[in-house]
């Protein structure tokens, strides 16, 4: 079963909905959170349970997804909104 993967995909879909409705900051925040959730699930679940979240070795997957998630969250919170939400 791909439950961990589908949980991450659900967050990515929610992020896309925010982006479609011109809520880029919220969408980026949810997308970054999805990457961090993927990293957490990859770190704590055995390889037999992570499904498509397993791309490389556990360490490489966790580091890559964590860095991506933190970078996206940092960008979402640090860029001046300029009157947007």
The first five atom37 places (N, CA, C, CB, O) and aatype in JSON, in Angstrom:
{
  "aatype": [20, 20, 20, 20, 20, 20, 20, 20, 20, 20, 20, 20, 20, 20, 20, 20, 20, 20, 20, 20, 20, 20, 20, 20, 20, 20, 20, 20, 20, 20, 20, 20, 20, 20, 20, 20, 20, 20, 20, 20, 20, 20, 20, 20, 20, 20, 20, 20, 20, 20, 20, 20, 20, 20, 20, 20, 20, 20, 20, 20, 20, 20, 20, 20, 20, 20, 20, 20, 20, 20, 20, 20, 20, 20, 20, 20, 20, 20, 20, 20, 20, 20, 20, 20, 20],
  "atom_mask": [
    [1, 1, 1, 1, 1],
    [1, 1, 1, 1, 1],
    [1, 1, 1, 1, 1],
    [1, 1, 1, 1, 1],
    [1, 1, 1, 1, 1],
    [1, 1, 1, 1, 1],
    [1, 1, 1, 1, 1],
    [1, 1, 1, 1, 1],
    [1, 1, 1, 1, 1],
    [1, 1, 1, 1, 1],
    [1, 1, 1, 1, 1],
    [1, 1, 1, 1, 1],
    [1, 1, 1, 1, 1],
    [1, 1, 1, 1, 1],
    [1, 1, 1, 1, 1],
    [1, 1, 1, 1, 1],
    [1, 1, 1, 1, 1],
    [1, 1, 1, 1, 1],
    [1, 1, 1, 1, 1],
    [1, 1, 1, 1, 1],
    [1, 1, 1, 1, 1],
    [1, 1, 1, 1, 1],
    [1, 1, 1, 1, 1],
    [1, 1, 1, 1, 1],
    [1, 1, 1, 1, 1],
    [1, 1, 1, 1, 1],
    [1, 1, 1, 1, 1],
    [1, 1, 1, 1, 1],
    [1, 1, 1, 1, 1],
    [1, 1, 1, 1, 1],
    [1, 1, 1, 1, 1],
    [1, 1, 1, 1, 1],
    [1, 1, 1, 1, 1],
    [1, 1, 1, 1, 1],
    [1, 1, 1, 1, 1],
    [1, 1, 1, 1, 1],
    [1, 1, 1, 1, 1],
    [1, 1, 1, 1, 1],
    [1, 1, 1, 1, 1],
    [1, 1, 1, 1, 1],
    [1, 1, 1, 1, 1],
    [1, 1, 1, 1, 1],
    [1, 1, 1, 1, 1],
    [1, 1, 1, 1, 1],
    [1, 1, 1, 1, 1],
    [1, 1, 1, 1, 1],
    [1, 1, 1, 1, 1],
    [1, 1, 1, 1, 1],
    [1, 1, 1, 1, 1],
    [1, 1, 1, 1, 1],
    [1, 1, 1, 1, 1],
    [1, 1, 1, 1, 1],
    [1, 1, 1, 1, 1],
    [1, 1, 1, 1, 1],
    [1, 1, 1, 1, 1],
    [1, 1, 1, 1, 1],
    [1, 1, 1, 1, 1],
    [1, 1, 1, 1, 1],
    [1, 1, 1, 1, 1],
    [1, 1, 1, 1, 1],
    [1, 1, 1, 1, 1],
    [1, 1, 1, 1, 1],
    [1, 1, 1, 1, 1],
    [1, 1, 1, 1, 1],
    [1, 1, 1, 1, 1],
    [1, 1, 1, 1, 1],
    [1, 1, 1, 1, 1],
    [1, 1, 1, 1, 1],
    [1, 1, 1, 1, 1],
    [1, 1, 1, 1, 1],
    [1, 1, 1, 1, 1],
    [1, 1, 1, 1, 1],
    [1, 1, 1, 1, 1],
    [1, 1, 1, 1, 1],
    [1, 1, 1, 1, 1],
    [1, 1, 1, 1, 1],
    [1, 1, 1, 1, 1],
    [1, 1, 1, 1, 1],
    [1, 1, 1, 1, 1],
    [1, 1, 1, 1, 1],
    [1, 1, 1, 1, 1],
    [1, 1, 1, 1, 1],
    [1, 1, 1, 1, 1],
    [1, 1, 1, 1, 1],
    [1, 1, 1, 1, 1]
  ],
  "atom_positions": [
    [[0.83, -1.18, 0.0], [0.0, 0.0, 0.0], [0.88, 1.25, 0.0], [-0.95, 0.0, 1.21], [1.96, 1.26, 0.59]],
    [[0.42, 2.25, -0.65], [1.18, 3.49, -0.81], [0.63, 4.62, 0.07], [1.16, 3.93, -2.28], [0.6, 5.77, -0.36]],
    [[0.2, 4.31, 1.27], [-0.42, 5.33, 2.13], [0.52, 6.49, 2.44], [-0.88, 4.69, 3.44], [0.1, 7.64, 2.34]],
    [[1.8, 6.25, 2.81], [2.69, 7.39, 3.06], [2.85, 8.28, 1.83], [4.06, 6.9, 3.52], [2.82, 9.51, 1.93]],
    [[3.03, 7.65, 0.68], [3.18, 8.41, -0.56], [1.91, 9.2, -0.88], [3.51, 7.46, -1.72], [1.99, 10.36, -1.28]],
    [[0.76, 8.58, -0.69], [-0.5, 9.27, -0.99], [-0.76, 10.43, -0.04], [-1.67, 8.28, -0.92], [-1.37, 11.42, -0.43]],
    [[-0.29, 10.33, 1.2], [-0.42, 11.45, 2.14], [0.38, 12.65, 1.64], [0.05, 11.05, 3.56], [-0.08, 13.79, 1.71]],
    [[1.58, 12.39, 1.14], [2.42, 13.46, 0.61], [1.79, 14.04, -0.65], [3.85, 12.95, 0.32], [1.76, 15.25, -0.84]],
    [[1.29, 13.18, -1.52], [0.64, 13.63, -2.75], [-0.59, 14.49, -2.42], [0.23, 12.43, -3.63], [-0.85, 15.48, -3.1]],
    [[-1.34, 14.11, -1.4], [-2.51, 14.9, -1.01], [-2.11, 16.31, -0.62], [-3.26, 14.22, 0.16], [-2.78, 17.27, -0.98]],
    [[-1.01, 16.45, 0.12], [-0.54, 17.79, 0.48], [-0.08, 18.57, -0.74], [0.6, 17.69, 1.49], [-0.31, 19.78, -0.83]],
    [[0.55, 17.9, -1.68], [1.0, 18.58, -2.9], [-0.22, 19.06, -3.7], [1.88, 17.63, -3.77], [-0.19, 20.15, -4.27]],
    [[-1.27, 18.26, -3.75], [-2.49, 18.68, -4.45], [-3.12, 19.89, -3.75], [-3.51, 17.5, -4.5], [-3.57, 20.82, -4.42]],
    [[-3.14, 19.87, -2.43], [-3.66, 21.03, -1.68], [-2.83, 22.27, -1.99], [-3.66, 20.75, -0.16], [-3.38, 23.36, -2.18]],
    [[-1.51, 22.11, -2.05], [-0.63, 23.23, -2.4], [-0.96, 23.75, -3.79], [0.85, 22.81, -2.31], [-0.99, 24.96, -4.02]],
    [[-1.2, 22.85, -4.73], [-1.52, 23.26, -6.1], [-2.84, 24.03, -6.14], [-1.6, 22.04, -7.02], [-2.96, 25.0, -6.9]],
    [[-3.81, 23.62, -5.34], [-5.09, 24.35, -5.29], [-4.86, 25.77, -4.79], [-6.1, 23.6, -4.37], [-5.42, 26.72, -5.33]],
    [[-4.04, 25.92, -3.75], [-3.72, 27.27, -3.26], [-3.07, 28.1, -4.37], [-2.8, 27.2, -2.03], [-3.4, 29.27, -4.54]],
    [[-2.16, 27.49, -5.11], [-1.48, 28.23, -6.18], [-2.44, 28.63, -7.29], [-0.34, 27.38, -6.76], [-2.34, 29.73, -7.83]],
    [[-3.37, 27.75, -7.63], [-4.35, 28.06, -8.67], [-5.19, 29.27, -8.27], [-5.26, 26.85, -8.93], [-5.56, 30.09, -9.12]],
    [[-5.48, 29.38, -6.98], [-6.29, 30.5, -6.5], [-5.43, 31.67, -6.03], [-7.18, 30.04, -5.37], [-5.87, 32.48, -5.21]],
    [[-4.22, 31.74, -6.55], [-3.33, 32.88, -6.35], [-2.93, 33.09, -4.88], [-3.98, 34.13, -6.87], [-2.75, 34.23, -4.45]],
    [[-2.79, 32.03, -4.15], [-2.31, 32.08, -2.77], [-0.94, 31.4, -2.72], [-3.32, 31.38, -1.78], [-0.78, 30.33, -2.14]],
    [[0.04, 32.05, -3.37], [1.35, 31.43, -3.55], [2.06, 31.17, -2.23], [2.22, 32.29, -4.44], [2.75, 30.16, -2.09]],
    [[1.92, 32.07, -1.27], [2.63, 31.89, 0.0], [2.09, 30.67, 0.75], [2.5, 33.15, 0.88], [2.86, 29.86, 1.26]],
    [[0.78, 30.54, 0.81], [0.18, 29.37, 1.46], [0.51, 28.09, 0.7], [-1.35, 29.54, 1.58], [0.81, 27.06, 1.3]],
    [[0.45, 28.16, -0.62], [0.79, 27.0, -1.43], [2.23, 26.56, -1.23], [0.55, 27.29, -2.89], [2.51, 25.37, -1.1]],
    [[3.14, 27.52, -1.2], [4.54, 27.18, -0.97], [4.75, 26.61, 0.42], [5.43, 28.42, -1.17], [5.54, 25.68, 0.6]],
    [[4.03, 27.15, 1.4], [4.15, 26.64, 2.77], [3.68, 25.18, 2.85], [3.34, 27.51, 3.74], [4.33, 24.35, 3.47]],
    [[2.55, 24.88, 2.22], [2.02, 23.51, 2.23], [2.95, 22.59, 1.44], [0.59, 23.47, 1.64], [3.17, 21.45, 1.84]],
    [[3.5, 23.07, 0.32], [4.42, 22.25, -0.47], [5.69, 21.94, 0.32], [4.78, 22.97, -1.78], [6.16, 20.8, 0.31]],
    [[6.24, 22.94, 1.0], [7.42, 22.7, 1.84], [7.1, 21.74, 2.97], [7.93, 24.01, 2.4], [7.93, 20.9, 3.33]],
    [[5.92, 21.87, 3.53], [5.49, 20.94, 4.58], [5.37, 19.52, 4.05], [4.16, 21.4, 5.19], [5.68, 18.56, 4.75]],
    [[4.91, 19.38, 2.82], [4.82, 18.05, 2.2], [6.2, 17.43, 2.06], [4.13, 18.14, 0.83], [6.37, 16.23, 2.29]],
    [[7.19, 18.23, 1.67], [8.55, 17.71, 1.55], [9.09, 17.28, 2.91], [9.48, 18.77, 0.93], [9.76, 16.25, 3.02]],
    [[8.8, 18.06, 3.95], [9.25, 17.68, 5.29], [8.52, 16.44, 5.8], [9.05, 18.85, 6.27], [9.11, 15.61, 6.48]],
    [[7.24, 16.31, 5.48], [6.5, 15.1, 5.85], [7.1, 13.89, 5.15], [5.0, 15.24, 5.5], [7.26, 12.83, 5.76]],
    [[7.43, 14.04, 3.87], [8.06, 12.95, 3.14], [9.38, 12.55, 3.78], [8.28, 13.34, 1.67], [9.68, 11.36, 3.9]],
    [[10.17, 13.53, 4.19], [11.44, 13.24, 4.85], [11.21, 12.51, 6.17], [12.24, 14.53, 5.09], [11.91, 11.55, 6.48]],
    [[10.23, 12.96, 6.94], [9.94, 12.32, 8.22], [9.47, 10.88, 8.02], [8.87, 13.12, 8.98], [9.94, 9.98, 8.72]],
    [[8.56, 10.68, 7.08], [8.07, 9.32, 6.82], [9.19, 8.41, 6.34], [6.94, 9.36, 5.79], [9.27, 7.25, 6.73]],
    [[10.06, 8.95, 5.49], [11.19, 8.15, 4.99], [12.15, 7.8, 6.12], [11.95, 8.91, 3.88], [12.75, 6.73, 6.12]],
    [[12.29, 8.7, 7.09], [13.22, 8.47, 8.2], [12.69, 7.44, 9.19], [13.5, 9.77, 8.92], [13.47, 6.65, 9.73]],
    [[11.38, 7.43, 9.44], [10.87, 6.58, 10.52], [10.26, 5.26, 10.05], [9.85, 7.33, 11.29], [10.18, 4.31, 10.84]],
    [[9.83, 5.18, 8.8], [9.19, 3.95, 8.34], [10.22, 3.0, 7.73], [8.1, 4.26, 7.31], [11.21, 3.45, 7.15]],
    [[10.0, 1.7, 7.86], [10.9, 0.74, 7.2], [10.75, 0.81, 5.68], [10.63, -0.69, 7.71], [9.72, 1.25, 5.17]],
    [[11.76, 0.37, 4.98], [11.75, 0.44, 3.51], [10.57, -0.3, 2.9], [13.04, -0.14, 2.95], [10.1, 0.07, 1.82]],
    [[10.08, -1.32, 3.57], [8.95, -2.08, 3.04], [7.64, -1.28, 3.09], [8.78, -3.37, 3.81], [6.68, -1.66, 2.42]],
    [[7.59, -0.2, 3.85], [6.36, 0.58, 4.02], [6.36, 1.92, 3.3], [6.12, 0.81, 5.46], [5.29, 2.5, 3.11]],
    [[7.53, 2.43, 2.88], [7.56, 3.79, 2.33], [7.14, 3.87, 0.87], [8.94, 4.36, 2.46], [6.79, 4.94, 0.39]],
    [[7.17, 2.77, 0.17], [6.73, 2.75, -1.21], [7.53, 3.67, -2.11], [5.28, 3.12, -1.28], [8.76, 3.6, -2.14]],
    [[6.84, 4.54, -2.84], [7.49, 5.4, -3.82], [8.28, 6.55, -3.22], [6.47, 5.94, -4.75], [8.93, 7.3, -3.95]],
    [[8.26, 6.7, -1.9], [9.1, 7.71, -1.26], [10.56, 7.26, -1.22], [8.61, 8.01, 0.16], [11.46, 8.06, -0.97]],
    [[10.79, 5.98, -1.46], [12.16, 5.45, -1.47], [12.74, 5.62, -2.87], [12.17, 3.94, -1.05], [12.32, 4.97, -3.82]],
    [[13.72, 6.51, -2.98], [14.34, 6.78, -4.27], [15.79, 6.33, -4.25], [14.25, 8.27, -4.63], [16.25, 5.61, -5.14]],
    [[16.51, 6.76, -3.23], [17.92, 6.41, -3.06], [18.04, 5.7, -1.73], [18.86, 7.68, -3.12], [17.11, 5.02, -1.28]],
    [[19.18, 5.84, -1.1], [19.33, 5.32, 0.25], [18.56, 6.19, 1.23], [20.81, 5.26, 0.64], [18.21, 7.33, 0.93]],
    [[18.28, 5.63, 2.4], [17.5, 6.36, 3.41], [18.13, 7.71, 3.74], [17.37, 5.52, 4.69], [17.44, 8.73, 3.76]],
    [[19.43, 7.73, 4.0], [20.11, 8.97, 4.38], [19.99, 10.03, 3.28], [21.59, 8.7, 4.69], [19.65, 11.18, 3.56]],
    [[20.25, 9.64, 2.05], [20.19, 10.6, 0.93], [18.77, 11.12, 0.74], [20.69, 9.94, -0.37], [18.58, 12.32, 0.5]],
    [[17.79, 10.25, 0.84], [16.39, 10.68, 0.69], [15.99, 11.67, 1.77], [15.46, 9.47, 0.72], [15.39, 12.71, 1.48]],
    [[16.33, 11.35, 3.02], [15.95, 12.22, 4.13], [16.64, 13.58, 4.03], [16.29, 11.55, 5.48], [16.01, 14.61, 4.23]],
    [[17.93, 13.57, 3.71], [18.66, 14.84, 3.6], [18.11, 15.68, 2.44], [20.17, 14.57, 3.39], [17.88, 16.87, 2.61]],
    [[17.91, 15.07, 1.28], [17.43, 15.82, 0.12], [16.04, 16.41, 0.36], [17.4, 14.91, -1.12], [15.81, 17.59, 0.07]],
    [[15.13, 15.6, 0.88], [13.77, 16.11, 1.1], [13.72, 17.14, 2.23], [12.82, 14.95, 1.42], [12.95, 18.09, 2.18]],
    [[14.55, 16.94, 3.25], [14.6, 17.92, 4.35], [15.14, 19.26, 3.87], [15.47, 17.39, 5.5], [14.58, 20.31, 4.19]],
    [[16.22, 19.22, 3.1], [16.78, 20.47, 2.58], [15.79, 21.18, 1.66], [18.09, 20.19, 1.82], [15.63, 22.4, 1.74]],
    [[15.13, 20.43, 0.8], [14.14, 21.03, -0.1], [12.99, 21.64, 0.7], [13.6, 19.98, -1.09], [12.57, 22.76, 0.42]],
    [[12.48, 20.91, 1.68], [11.38, 21.42, 2.49], [11.74, 22.67, 3.27], [10.92, 20.36, 3.44], [10.97, 23.63, 3.3]],
    [[12.91, 22.66, 3.89], [13.35, 23.83, 4.66], [13.57, 25.02, 3.73], [14.64, 23.52, 5.44], [13.2, 26.15, 4.07]],
    [[14.17, 24.79, 2.57], [14.41, 25.89, 1.63], [13.09, 26.5, 1.14], [15.23, 25.39, 0.43], [12.97, 27.72, 1.06]],
    [[12.12, 25.67, 0.83], [10.83, 26.16, 0.35], [10.11, 26.93, 1.46], [9.94, 25.0, -0.14], [9.55, 28.0, 1.22]],
    [[10.13, 26.39, 2.68], [9.5, 27.1, 3.8], [10.2, 28.42, 4.07], [9.53, 26.23, 5.06], [9.54, 29.43, 4.36]],
    [[11.52, 28.43, 3.99], [12.26, 29.68, 4.21], [11.89, 30.72, 3.15], [13.79, 29.41, 4.18], [11.66, 31.89, 3.47]],
    [[11.83, 30.29, 1.89], [11.44, 31.23, 0.83], [10.01, 31.73, 1.02], [11.57, 30.56, -0.54], [9.74, 32.92, 0.84]],
    [[9.11, 30.84, 1.4], [7.71, 31.24, 1.57], [7.54, 32.25, 2.69], [6.85, 30.01, 1.86], [6.66, 33.11, 2.63]],
    [[8.37, 32.16, 3.71], [8.21, 33.07, 4.84], [9.09, 34.3, 4.75], [8.51, 32.34, 6.12], [8.83, 35.29, 5.44]],
    [[10.13, 34.28, 3.93], [11.07, 35.4, 3.92], [10.85, 36.41, 2.8], [12.46, 34.87, 3.83], [11.3, 37.55, 2.9]],
    [[10.18, 36.03, 1.74], [9.96, 36.95, 0.62], [8.89, 37.96, 1.0], [9.55, 36.18, -0.67], [7.84, 37.6, 1.53]],
    [[9.17, 39.23, 0.73], [8.23, 40.3, 1.04], [6.94, 40.08, 0.25], [8.84, 41.69, 0.71], [6.99, 39.89, -0.96]],
    [[5.8, 40.11, 0.91], [4.55, 39.81, 0.22], [4.13, 40.83, -0.83], [3.46, 39.69, 1.22], [3.41, 40.47, -1.76]],
    [[4.56, 42.08, -0.73], [4.21, 43.12, -1.7], [2.71, 43.2, -1.95], [4.93, 42.85, -3.02], [2.27, 43.35, -3.09]],
    [[1.95, 43.1, -0.89], [0.5, 43.23, -1.03], [-0.21, 41.96, -1.42], [0.2, 44.26, -2.01], [-1.43, 41.97, -1.58]],
    [[0.52, 40.86, -1.57], [-0.14, 39.59, -1.88], [-0.23, 38.77, -0.62], [0.62, 38.82, -2.99], [0.37, 39.1, 0.4]],
    [[-0.99, 37.7, -0.72], [-1.18, 36.82, 0.44], [-0.37, 35.57, 0.28], [-2.64, 36.47, 0.64], [-0.39, 34.7, 1.15]]
  ]
}
